[in-house]
Amino acid sequence: MAKTATTSAKPDNKMLRDFFLGFVKVHVLHHASREPIYGVWFIEELARHDYHLSPGTLYPLLHNLQAAGYLHREDRVVDGKVRKYYEITPAGAEALGEVRTKIQELVDEIMQPTAGEPPGRAASS
């Protein structure tokens, strides 16, 4: 099933949409820490991971990360058109470092097998 952050905000999928948009923000910071990124490229990158965002979802997200001080934007002329490139700022790099730590802690915890037991109880042998 394709992941999408552009589905209508039905009560049963709004929470998943919020989760996915959080993942997208982390993904933006990750790639912007490696090299400057631009919207169309990033939409294609997300599609490789089965996330399907419209420009109407992605560009406000990029603008919000820029307004928050996590991204810096540079306008460049490419093939006669202005393309907006985004790269991570020191504040964005710091946030990404914190997020990586929290993601690792969460993944370590949720990926442990539970054998159907409630948290904190030993699994039966």
Secondary structure, DSSP 4 states (H G I P E B T S, - for coil): --EES-S---TTTHHHHHHHHHHHHHHHHHHHHHS-EEHHHHHHHHHHTTEE--HHHHHHHHHHHHHTTSEEEEEEEETTEEEEEEEE-HHHHHHHHHHHHHHHHHHHHHTS--TTPPTTSPPP-
